[in-house]
Amino acid sequence: MNIMQIAGLATTSRGWQRMQAMNLSIPVLAWTLVVPLSLLPAMLLYYAGTHYGDDFIQGFSARNWHFISTTFFLTELLSFFIMGWLIHSVLEGHKLNISYHDAYLVAAVAPVPMWLSSLGLLIPVVQVTAAIAAVGLVASCVLVFTGIRSLCRRQADDVVSMSATYTVMSAAVLAWVLLMVVIWAY
């Protein structure tokens, strides 16, 4: 299954249920989806940091981009495992039935738009890069909502799944902000 198929499946309840039926193990999700796509932002961040210089952002070129991009990549991988656990815990806390497998499926698929939004780093204009990242963040939040609602077999207007989704999305946005702090801290 390629990225475009995943993107198409993840936008509908039936698509999430099809992905669930594939029963891909957590290690398979990690190795075939999370690791390759987590490499994309790290590599593009390194590229932007070493090629655009201070014209992109003042002080951008003076940073240790080897260290930053490596740390960013490892932090992304760690966030996948933390988010899978968090999704499961939050949903169980809201009395929504979800397996660890399904929680990690959401944790693996939902950040795909964010990973792909890193392609905006190929355009050396900060405002364009930020706008593309914002669109990726919104798309990821939509995938979290669709995934949780679908995998928990809830209706679109179910308040309990919405509440759980907002908690998960808040944690995801916080994780994204922490990843950005990693970049600017070094």
Sine and cosine of phi, psi and omega as CSV:
sin_phi,cos_phi,sin_psi,cos_psi,sin_omega,cos_omega
0.00,0.00,0.76,-0.65,0.00,-1.00
-0.99,-0.14,0.07,-1.00,-0.09,-1.00
-0.88,0.47,-0.64,0.77,-0.02,-1.00
-0.91,0.41,-0.60,0.80,0.06,-1.00
-0.91,0.41,-0.67,0.75,0.03,-1.00
-0.88,0.47,-0.71,0.70,0.00,-1.00
-0.87,0.49,-0.65,0.76,0.02,-1.00
-0.92,0.39,-0.66,0.75,0.00,-1.00
-0.93,0.36,-0.61,0.80,-0.14,-0.99
-0.96,0.29,-0.14,0.99,-0.04,-1.00
-1.00,-0.01,-0.12,0.99,-0.01,-1.00
-0.77,-0.64,0.41,-0.91,0.06,-1.00
-0.88,0.47,-0.68,0.74,0.01,-1.00
-0.89,0.46,-0.61,0.79,0.02,-1.00
-0.91,0.42,-0.67,0.74,0.05,-1.00
-0.89,0.45,-0.63,0.78,0.00,-1.00
-0.93,0.36,-0.53,0.85,0.09,-1.00
-0.92,0.40,-0.67,0.74,0.05,-1.00
-0.90,0.43,-0.63,0.78,0.04,-1.00
-0.88,0.48,-0.65,0.76,-0.02,-1.00
-0.93,0.38,-0.39,0.92,0.05,-1.00
-0.91,0.41,-0.40,0.92,0.07,-1.00
0.80,0.60,0.71,0.71,0.05,-1.00
-0.94,0.33,0.75,-0.66,-0.03,-1.00
-0.93,0.37,0.32,-0.95,0.01,-1.00
-0.87,0.49,-0.69,0.73,0.06,-1.00
-0.88,0.48,-0.60,0.80,0.03,-1.00
-0.91,0.42,-0.69,0.72,0.06,-1.00
-0.85,0.52,-0.70,0.72,-0.03,-1.00
-0.90,0.44,-0.75,0.67,-0.10,-1.00
-0.97,0.24,-0.55,0.84,-0.08,-1.00
-1.00,-0.09,-0.35,0.94,-0.04,-1.00
-0.86,-0.50,-0.82,0.58,-0.13,-0.99
-0.93,0.36,-0.77,0.64,-0.06,-1.00
-0.89,0.46,-0.78,0.63,-0.01,-1.00
-0.88,0.47,-0.67,0.74,-0.04,-1.00
-0.97,0.26,-0.44,0.90,0.09,-1.00
-0.94,0.33,-0.45,0.89,0.06,-1.00
-0.92,0.38,-0.54,0.84,-0.06,-1.00
-0.85,0.53,-0.81,0.58,0.01,-1.00
-0.89,0.45,-0.61,0.79,-0.01,-1.00
-0.89,0.45,-0.70,0.71,0.00,-1.00
-0.92,0.38,-0.66,0.75,0.00,-1.00
-0.94,0.34,-0.54,0.84,0.08,-1.00
-0.91,0.42,-0.68,0.73,0.05,-1.00
-0.88,0.47,-0.70,0.71,0.01,-1.00
-0.87,0.50,-0.77,0.64,-0.02,-1.00
-0.88,0.47,-0.66,0.75,-0.03,-1.00
-0.91,0.40,-0.53,0.85,-0.04,-1.00
-0.99,-0.10,-0.18,0.98,-0.06,-1.00
-0.91,-0.41,-0.47,0.88,-0.12,-0.99
-1.00,0.01,-0.50,0.87,0.03,-1.00
0.93,0.36,-0.35,-0.94,-0.09,-1.00
-0.97,0.26,-0.13,0.99,0.08,-1.00
-0.94,0.35,-0.45,0.89,0.01,-1.00
-0.96,0.26,-0.86,0.50,0.08,-1.00
-0.58,-0.82,0.67,-0.74,0.00,-1.00
-0.85,0.53,0.77,-0.63,0.00,-1.00
0.99,0.11,0.08,1.00,-0.07,-1.00
-0.92,0.39,-0.61,0.79,-0.11,-0.99
-0.98,0.19,-0.30,0.96,-0.09,-1.00
-0.99,0.11,0.09,1.00,-0.08,-1.00
-1.00,-0.04,0.36,-0.93,0.02,-1.00
-1.00,0.06,1.00,0.02,-0.14,-0.99
-0.95,0.31,-0.42,0.91,0.12,-0.99
-0.87,0.49,-0.79,0.62,-0.03,-1.00
-0.91,0.42,-0.72,0.69,-0.05,-1.00
-0.89,0.46,-0.75,0.67,-0.05,-1.00
-0.92,0.38,-0.60,0.80,0.05,-1.00
-0.91,0.41,-0.72,0.69,0.02,-1.00
-0.89,0.46,-0.65,0.76,0.02,-1.00
-0.87,0.49,-0.72,0.69,0.00,-1.00
-0.87,0.49,-0.75,0.66,-0.02,-1.00
-0.91,0.42,-0.59,0.81,0.04,-1.00
-0.92,0.39,-0.61,0.79,0.07,-1.00
-0.88,0.47,-0.69,0.72,0.02,-1.00
-0.89,0.46,-0.70,0.72,0.03,-1.00
-0.88,0.47,-0.64,0.77,-0.03,-1.00
-0.91,0.42,-0.51,0.86,0.08,-1.00
-0.86,0.51,-0.74,0.67,-0.03,-1.00
-0.93,0.36,-0.62,0.78,0.04,-1.00
-0.93,0.38,-0.68,0.74,-0.02,-1.00
-0.92,0.40,-0.61,0.79,0.06,-1.00
-0.87,0.49,-0.72,0.69,0.04,-1.00
-0.90,0.44,-0.68,0.73,-0.03,-1.00
-0.90,0.44,-0.70,0.72,0.03,-1.00
-0.85,0.53,-0.74,0.67,0.02,-1.00
-0.87,0.49,-0.72,0.69,-0.04,-1.00
-0.90,0.43,-0.71,0.71,-0.01,-1.00
-0.90,0.44,-0.70,0.71,-0.03,-1.00
-0.93,0.38,-0.63,0.78,0.07,-1.00
-0.90,0.43,-0.61,0.79,0.05,-1.00
-0.91,0.42,-0.46,0.89,0.06,-1.00
-1.00,-0.05,0.20,0.98,0.01,-1.00
0.88,0.47,0.54,0.84,0.08,-1.00
-0.98,-0.22,0.75,-0.66,-0.02,-1.00
-0.98,0.19,0.86,-0.52,0.11,-0.99
-0.46,-0.89,0.65,-0.76,0.03,-1.00
-0.99,0.10,0.28,-0.96,0.08,-1.00
-0.87,0.49,-0.62,0.78,0.02,-1.00
-0.84,0.54,-0.74,0.68,-0.04,-1.00
-0.94,0.35,-0.59,0.81,0.05,-1.00
-0.89,0.46,-0.66,0.75,0.03,-1.00
-0.96,0.29,-0.44,0.90,0.11,-0.99
-0.90,0.44,-0.70,0.71,0.07,-1.00
-0.89,0.45,-0.69,0.72,-0.01,-1.00
-0.90,0.44,-0.46,0.89,0.00,-1.00
-1.00,0.08,-0.62,0.78,-0.11,-0.99
-1.00,0.06,-0.63,0.77,-0.10,-1.00
-0.85,0.53,-0.61,0.79,-0.01,-1.00
-0.98,0.18,0.02,1.00,-0.01,-1.00
-0.80,0.59,-0.72,0.69,0.04,-1.00
-0.88,0.48,-0.57,0.82,0.04,-1.00
-0.92,0.39,-0.70,0.72,0.03,-1.00
-0.87,0.49,-0.70,0.72,-0.01,-1.00
-0.94,0.33,-0.46,0.89,0.03,-1.00
-0.92,0.40,-0.30,0.95,0.06,-1.00
-0.90,0.43,-0.28,0.96,0.09,-1.00
-0.88,0.47,-0.33,0.94,0.09,-1.00
-0.88,0.47,-0.35,0.94,0.06,-1.00
-0.93,0.37,-0.22,0.98,0.07,-1.00
-0.96,0.27,-0.26,0.97,0.05,-1.00
-0.98,-0.19,0.90,-0.44,-0.12,-0.99
-0.98,0.17,0.74,0.67,0.05,-1.00
-0.79,-0.62,0.89,-0.46,-0.10,-1.00
-0.84,0.54,-0.68,0.74,-0.05,-1.00
-0.90,0.44,-0.64,0.77,0.03,-1.00
-0.92,0.39,-0.70,0.71,0.02,-1.00
-0.87,0.50,-0.70,0.72,0.00,-1.00
-0.91,0.42,-0.65,0.76,0.01,-1.00
-0.90,0.43,-0.67,0.74,0.02,-1.00
-0.91,0.41,-0.64,0.77,0.04,-1.00
-0.90,0.44,-0.63,0.78,0.02,-1.00
-0.90,0.43,-0.67,0.75,0.05,-1.00
-0.89,0.45,-0.67,0.74,0.04,-1.00
-0.89,0.46,-0.63,0.78,0.02,-1.00
-0.91,0.41,-0.69,0.72,0.03,-1.00
-0.89,0.45,-0.70,0.72,0.01,-1.00
-0.88,0.47,-0.63,0.78,0.05,-1.00
-0.90,0.44,-0.66,0.75,0.04,-1.00
-0.89,0.45,-0.63,0.78,0.05,-1.00
-0.89,0.45,-0.66,0.75,0.02,-1.00
-0.91,0.41,-0.60,0.80,0.06,-1.00
-0.88,0.48,-0.74,0.67,-0.01,-1.00
-0.88,0.47,-0.75,0.66,-0.02,-1.00
-0.89,0.45,-0.68,0.73,-0.02,-1.00
-0.90,0.43,-0.73,0.68,-0.01,-1.00
-0.90,0.44,-0.73,0.68,-0.01,-1.00
-0.87,0.49,-0.67,0.74,-0.05,-1.00
-0.95,0.31,-0.73,0.68,-0.08,-1.00
-0.95,0.31,-0.42,0.91,0.06,-1.00
-1.00,-0.03,-0.01,1.00,0.04,-1.00
0.84,0.54,0.78,0.63,0.00,-1.00
-0.94,-0.35,0.35,-0.94,0.05,-1.00
-0.97,0.24,0.35,-0.94,-0.05,-1.00
-0.88,0.47,-0.51,0.86,-0.04,-1.00
-0.98,-0.19,0.34,0.94,-0.01,-1.00
-0.95,0.30,0.88,-0.47,-0.08,-1.00
-0.93,0.36,-0.58,0.82,-0.02,-1.00
-0.91,0.42,-0.72,0.69,0.02,-1.00
-0.93,0.37,-0.54,0.84,0.07,-1.00
-0.90,0.43,-0.70,0.71,0.01,-1.00
-0.88,0.48,-0.72,0.70,0.02,-1.00
-0.90,0.44,-0.64,0.77,0.01,-1.00
-0.90,0.45,-0.68,0.74,0.02,-1.00
-0.89,0.46,-0.61,0.79,0.05,-1.00
-0.90,0.44,-0.71,0.70,0.01,-1.00
-0.90,0.43,-0.69,0.72,0.00,-1.00
-0.90,0.44,-0.61,0.79,0.05,-1.00
-0.88,0.48,-0.68,0.73,0.03,-1.00
-0.92,0.40,-0.61,0.79,0.02,-1.00
-0.91,0.41,-0.68,0.73,0.03,-1.00
-0.91,0.42,-0.65,0.76,0.06,-1.00
-0.88,0.48,-0.67,0.75,0.05,-1.00
-0.89,0.46,-0.65,0.76,0.03,-1.00
-0.90,0.45,-0.68,0.73,0.03,-1.00
-0.88,0.47,-0.65,0.76,0.03,-1.00
-0.90,0.44,-0.59,0.81,0.08,-1.00
-0.90,0.44,-0.63,0.78,0.05,-1.00
-0.92,0.39,-0.58,0.82,0.04,-1.00
-0.90,0.43,-0.60,0.80,0.05,-1.00
-0.83,0.56,-0.69,0.73,-0.02,-1.00
-0.90,0.44,-0.74,0.67,-0.13,-0.99
-0.99,0.12,-0.27,0.96,0.01,-1.00
-0.96,0.27,-0.39,0.92,-0.04,-1.00
-0.91,-0.41,0.00,0.00,0.00,0.00
